[in-house]
Amino acid sequence: MGNARRVLIIAASDSSGGAGLTRDVATLTELGVEARCAVTAVTVQTDREVRAVHALAPELIAAQVRAALTAGDIGAIKVGLLGQGAAVGALLETLPARDQVPIVLDPVLAASSGGTLLDQEGQRALRTELLPRVTLLTPNIPEAAALLQRPVGEAGIEQLEEQARRLLQWGPRAVLLKGGHAQGAQVIDVLAVEGQPVRHLTIPRVPRQRRGTGCSLSSAIAAHLAAGRSLVQACSDAQAYIGQTLQRGL
């Protein structure tokens, strides 16, 4: 990726290696980008269930973020699992302005195997205080419904466009609503950017599933932003990367 700079990953560990920090760092490494990490929680997971989540103290999270930023040369920030409202508060105190460093937020609200991964206080703080601080929000269809406090309902393209626009009104500069949970031969991700027409980013659907795809996508977007890509190009390149990794069975 040329002279890509470092990406700061703010997320939780995953003992199964399928998602979280492990997946984020693997993605950045494959894309030739150096990772810095701030751990928010330690999770005990298998590929089938979340057995425990142990949140780190908010002051420790904040200290990690400050240390990573002090070292300099951070080209983008990716935020994943936060776990609790106190962790959101720690980020609000430490994140730089999005005009200084692009910030990608992957809103990890629940595990694919079941179980809540962000408490009610955290979800409220994320909606009202963190979203206006980020460059890009990357929810999947269930996460978008949860943020909007609606049932999942239909996942037609018109519904996804409407939800992306509604989420955009909450303050992020852009929303990439991922269409992987929808049906059809194509995966259509809906990209709503402040002041621009809604775009559709499309790749062929690969008939296989893999945990951690959302982590990989948001990390790949952050990597491309750190390398100087535009927001639209970063999202498109990251989507293509995910399609290629699924086709290769990685």
Order of alpha helices (4+ residues) and beta strands (2+ residues): beta-alpha-beta-beta-alpha-beta-alpha-beta-alpha-beta-alpha-alpha-beta-beta-beta-alpha-alpha
